[in-house]
Amino acid sequence: MSLKPFLKVRQQVSTIGRDKEQEKVVKGLGLRGPGSVVVVANTPSFRGMVKKVIHLLQVDEVDSDKK
């Protein structure tokens, strides 16, 4: 089983009222608010960031960096 090279990450919930650490992780992923979408590399560092705030996101594995 091979992993796809990119993750498509969509922010679904606002960070208002969340811990500052969670806000920093969401900002570090490049997300700007609910509905924003970024495509990031499927690396252990990005997967770890996603795991910390998975309750705020929708994540899909994709083959290319195209949306």
Secondary structure, DSSP 8 states (H G I E B T S, - for coil): ----SEEEEEE-S--TTS-HHHHHHHHHTT--STT-EEEEE--HHHHHHHHHTGGGEEEEEESSS--
